[in-house]
Each structure stands twice: as structure tokens, then as C-alpha cells.
């Protein structure tokens, strides 16, 4: 498993460990840990935003691959002659 998104409580730590996750290229989303309806709403919104961002990134990668294939075909056909 190779996670790209990490959801962490605002109490997560130590800070050096969180920074190490960021340096590894992981997107770190810190969510509130409170036991209130407002905190629950904030956690839910953060999770939804994180999932939406990952879907957009994957869709963008797929779109880029879809464009790259025809370009590679053209390159093989016309440039390498």
C-alpha cells in the first residue's frame, strides 16, 4: 500500500513525524478532534475535500496518459524517421 493522503487528528504528533510524512510527498490533512457537531462537520468536510482532491489527481493523471499516447504515436511516426 502506498498512501498519498494522510488524515491526522489535530492531536497527532510529534510534529517532526508529521513533517517527515510531508517530506515523503504525502498530503497531510489535519482534522479537528473535538467532540462537537461543529468538529464533526469540519472532519467530514475535510475528508470529502481530501477524497475529491485525490479523484481529481487520478483523473488528471488518466487524462494526461490519454493525451500522451497519441503524442507518442505521432513522435514514433514522424520524428524518428
RAKA-V622303 format. One record per helix or strand of 2 or more residues. SS is the DSSP state (alpha for helix, beta for strand). FROM is the first residue (numbers start at 1). TO is the last residue. Records with the same first field share a line. If there is no record, write none. Layout:
SS: FROM-TO ; FROM-TO
This chain:
beta: 5-9 ; 27-31
alpha: 15-23 ; 37-79
